[in-house]
């Protein structure tokens, strides 16, 4: 792993550069590199992966584009978050499980006033979910369901019977992105991480509530017609983000961008 941006003050010699490139970053170093900024309100970060030709998934899943280092960063980002916000389609396709407590991050989370593991918050209008899955029946902390005020009351009751907490975040059947962010913040969940899918990320982008994008650029080509990392209607004016860091490992680029 090596840091490409920001550029360090000194350029190491050839031997030092080779050692830097082959060294695996510790989880503590990754956690420091990806620490949330100090803010007065919520901070919504997205973590996504894309192939060189713009695919956000391959055959419906992001895993084929990933790597071992990407998964270490994925786990680190989760360990830093108060809540992981995910769309119902991604829950179904990716086989989401409850977030787990990790001993490596226990002291860091305790010092930050966080619980042992992040809350999983599922965004859904239909509540078409399998409530017998461990995500709902045996999470370390109760799973949240973000839905609209007009959601099917039978499905709401089914979610509550399974142990989930249903949170209204919209006037109609669906969720309004800004409302969802505020509803989580009202529960003290300020460090937010969304892992998709593309439709949910597109909604956050369109609503102008995304603060940061952590994008892994996978050195792969997929062709085909796979969806990009963000879907849905286009914004009227493209939103500008500024790079804050770029790491590289085995050809993968791990980039971070913040909203300007």
VOZAGU-370667 format. One record per residue (C-alpha): residue number from 1; z, x, y. Coordinates in steps of 0.1 Angstrom, whole numbers, plus 5000, padded with zeros to 4 digits. Example, Ala and Ser with C-alpha at 12.3 -4.5 7.8 and 13.67 -1.06 7.14 Angstrom:
2
PT	n	z	x	y
PT	1	5078	5123	4955 .
PT	2	5071	5137	4989 .
END
This chain:
260
PT	n	z	x	y
PT	1	5000	5000	5000 .
PT	2	4992	5013	5034 .
PT	3	4994	4999	5070 .
PT	4	4961	4998	5088 .
PT	5	4973	4979	5119 .
PT	6	4993	4985	5140 .
PT	7	4982	5021	5138 .
PT	8	5010	5045	5133 .
PT	9	5016	5073	5159 .
PT	10	5007	5101	5135 .
PT	11	4980	5105	5110 .
PT	12	4994	5120	5077 .
PT	13	4977	5149	5061 .
PT	14	4956	5143	5030 .
PT	15	4985	5147	5006 .
PT	16	5007	5124	5026 .
PT	17	4979	5098	5029 .
PT	18	4973	5098	4992 .
PT	19	5011	5093	4985 .
PT	20	5012	5065	5011 .
PT	21	4983	5047	4995 .
PT	22	4998	5049	4960 .
PT	23	5033	5039	4969 .
PT	24	5044	5003	4963 .
PT	25	5064	4988	4991 .
PT	26	5099	4977	4983 .
PT	27	5107	4940	4987 .
PT	28	5130	4949	5016 .
PT	29	5102	4966	5034 .
PT	30	5079	4937	5028 .
PT	31	5106	4913	5040 .
PT	32	5111	4933	5072 .
PT	33	5073	4934	5077 .
PT	34	5070	4896	5074 .
PT	35	5102	4886	5091 .
PT	36	5100	4854	5111 .
PT	37	5101	4859	5149 .
PT	38	5131	4848	5169 .
PT	39	5123	4814	5184 .
PT	40	5142	4784	5198 .
PT	41	5122	4760	5177 .
PT	42	5103	4757	5144 .
PT	43	5078	4783	5134 .
PT	44	5050	4772	5110 .
PT	45	5034	4800	5090 .
PT	46	5005	4795	5065 .
PT	47	4998	4818	5036 .
PT	48	4963	4816	5021 .
PT	49	4938	4837	5002 .
PT	50	4900	4839	5007 .
PT	51	4872	4857	4990 .
PT	52	4847	4878	5010 .
PT	53	4823	4849	5011 .
PT	54	4848	4824	5024 .
PT	55	4860	4807	4992 .
PT	56	4896	4795	4993 .
PT	57	4897	4789	4956 .
PT	58	4877	4794	4924 .
PT	59	4874	4765	4900 .
PT	60	4900	4746	4919 .
PT	61	4927	4773	4919 .
PT	62	4936	4802	4942 .
PT	63	4950	4824	4914 .
PT	64	4916	4840	4904 .
PT	65	4913	4854	4939 .
PT	66	4948	4869	4939 .
PT	67	4964	4902	4928 .
PT	68	4999	4915	4918 .
PT	69	5006	4927	4953 .
PT	70	4994	4893	4967 .
PT	71	5019	4876	4945 .
PT	72	5047	4899	4956 .
PT	73	5039	4890	4992 .
PT	74	5037	4853	4982 .
PT	75	5072	4856	4967 .
PT	76	5085	4874	4998 .
PT	77	5071	4848	5022 .
PT	78	5088	4821	5001 .
PT	79	5121	4840	5001 .
PT	80	5121	4842	5039 .
PT	81	5113	4805	5045 .
PT	82	5137	4775	5050 .
PT	83	5111	4752	5036 .
PT	84	5077	4754	5018 .
PT	85	5053	4726	5029 .
PT	86	5026	4717	5004 .
PT	87	5001	4690	5000 .
PT	88	5003	4666	4970 .
PT	89	4969	4677	4957 .
PT	90	4980	4713	4955 .
PT	91	5012	4702	4937 .
PT	92	4990	4685	4911 .
PT	93	4964	4713	4908 .
PT	94	4986	4743	4909 .
PT	95	5015	4730	4888 .
PT	96	5041	4735	4914 .
PT	97	5076	4742	4902 .
PT	98	5109	4743	4922 .
PT	99	5116	4774	4943 .
PT	100	5141	4797	4926 .
PT	101	5169	4818	4939 .
PT	102	5161	4855	4938 .
PT	103	5189	4880	4937 .
PT	104	5168	4905	4957 .
PT	105	5169	4882	4987 .
PT	106	5203	4867	4983 .
PT	107	5221	4887	5009 .
PT	108	5193	4885	5034 .
PT	109	5192	4847	5031 .
PT	110	5230	4844	5034 .
PT	111	5229	4865	5065 .
PT	112	5203	4842	5080 .
PT	113	5224	4811	5073 .
PT	114	5199	4799	5046 .
PT	115	5206	4783	5012 .
PT	116	5199	4801	4979 .
PT	117	5162	4789	4978 .
PT	118	5137	4772	5002 .
PT	119	5132	4735	5001 .
PT	120	5099	4723	4988 .
PT	121	5085	4696	5011 .
PT	122	5055	4677	4996 .
PT	123	5032	4659	5021 .
PT	124	5017	4627	5006 .
PT	125	5005	4593	5017 .
PT	126	5001	4577	4983 .
PT	127	5032	4594	4966 .
PT	128	5008	4597	4936 .
PT	129	5030	4623	4919 .
PT	130	5045	4629	4885 .
PT	131	5082	4624	4893 .
PT	132	5092	4636	4858 .
PT	133	5082	4672	4867 .
PT	134	5109	4698	4872 .
PT	135	5099	4699	4909 .
PT	136	5117	4666	4912 .
PT	137	5141	4664	4883 .
PT	138	5157	4699	4884 .
PT	139	5152	4717	4917 .
PT	140	5179	4741	4930 .
PT	141	5178	4721	4962 .
PT	142	5164	4686	4964 .
PT	143	5127	4683	4970 .
PT	144	5116	4665	5001 .
PT	145	5087	4640	5002 .
PT	146	5070	4637	5036 .
PT	147	5052	4604	5039 .
PT	148	5044	4576	5064 .
PT	149	5064	4545	5073 .
PT	150	5038	4523	5056 .
PT	151	5040	4541	5022 .
PT	152	5042	4520	4991 .
PT	153	5079	4510	4987 .
PT	154	5077	4511	4949 .
PT	155	5066	4547	4950 .
PT	156	5092	4555	4975 .
PT	157	5119	4541	4952 .
PT	158	5104	4560	4923 .
PT	159	5107	4593	4942 .
PT	160	5142	4586	4952 .
PT	161	5152	4577	4917 .
PT	162	5138	4611	4906 .
PT	163	5162	4628	4930 .
PT	164	5137	4635	4959 .
PT	165	5146	4628	4995 .
PT	166	5119	4607	5013 .
PT	167	5113	4616	5049 .
PT	168	5092	4594	5072 .
PT	169	5068	4615	5092 .
PT	170	5042	4591	5105 .
PT	171	5038	4555	5117 .
PT	172	5011	4546	5091 .
PT	173	5007	4554	5054 .
PT	174	5001	4591	5061 .
PT	175	5019	4620	5077 .
PT	176	5014	4632	5113 .
PT	177	5015	4670	5113 .
PT	178	5036	4674	5145 .
PT	179	5060	4647	5133 .
PT	180	5064	4665	5100 .
PT	181	5072	4698	5116 .
PT	182	5098	4681	5139 .
PT	183	5113	4661	5110 .
PT	184	5119	4694	5091 .
PT	185	5133	4711	5122 .
PT	186	5157	4682	5127 .
PT	187	5171	4691	5093 .
PT	188	5177	4726	5104 .
PT	189	5145	4738	5086 .
PT	190	5129	4760	5112 .
PT	191	5113	4788	5092 .
PT	192	5084	4769	5077 .
PT	193	5057	4781	5053 .
PT	194	5027	4761	5042 .
PT	195	5007	4772	5011 .
PT	196	4980	4746	5014 .
PT	197	4960	4731	5002 .
PT	198	4930	4734	5025 .
PT	199	4931	4697	5036 .
PT	200	4968	4700	5047 .
PT	201	4961	4733	5065 .
PT	202	4932	4717	5082 .
PT	203	4955	4690	5095 .
PT	204	4980	4715	5108 .
PT	205	4952	4734	5126 .
PT	206	4937	4702	5141 .
PT	207	4971	4691	5154 .
PT	208	4976	4725	5170 .
PT	209	5010	4731	5153 .
PT	210	5001	4762	5132 .
PT	211	5018	4793	5147 .
PT	212	5008	4820	5123 .
PT	213	4983	4827	5095 .
PT	214	4990	4852	5067 .
PT	215	4955	4856	5051 .
PT	216	4948	4877	5021 .
PT	217	4912	4888	5021 .
PT	218	4903	4892	4984 .
PT	219	4875	4918	4977 .
PT	220	4857	4893	4956 .
PT	221	4825	4872	4958 .
PT	222	4823	4838	4942 .
PT	223	4792	4820	4956 .
PT	224	4793	4783	4946 .
PT	225	4806	4756	4969 .
PT	226	4843	4762	4968 .
PT	227	4863	4749	4997 .
PT	228	4874	4771	5026 .
PT	229	4911	4777	5033 .
PT	230	4911	4749	5059 .
PT	231	4892	4716	5056 .
PT	232	4888	4683	5074 .
PT	233	4873	4675	5108 .
PT	234	4865	4704	5131 .
PT	235	4885	4711	5162 .
PT	236	4866	4706	5195 .
PT	237	4873	4741	5207 .
PT	238	4879	4770	5182 .
PT	239	4915	4781	5184 .
PT	240	4922	4818	5191 .
PT	241	4947	4838	5171 .
PT	242	4956	4875	5176 .
PT	243	4961	4900	5148 .
PT	244	4996	4913	5144 .
PT	245	4993	4934	5112 .
PT	246	4969	4945	5085 .
PT	247	4980	4960	5052 .
PT	248	4957	4973	5024 .
PT	249	4962	4977	4987 .
PT	250	4935	4982	4960 .
PT	251	4909	4968	4983 .
PT	252	4928	4937	4993 .
PT	253	4936	4932	5030 .
PT	254	4968	4914	5039 .
PT	255	4964	4902	5074 .
PT	256	4987	4883	5099 .
PT	257	4975	4864	5129 .
PT	258	4996	4846	5155 .
PT	259	4984	4819	5179 .
PT	260	4977	4831	5214 .
END
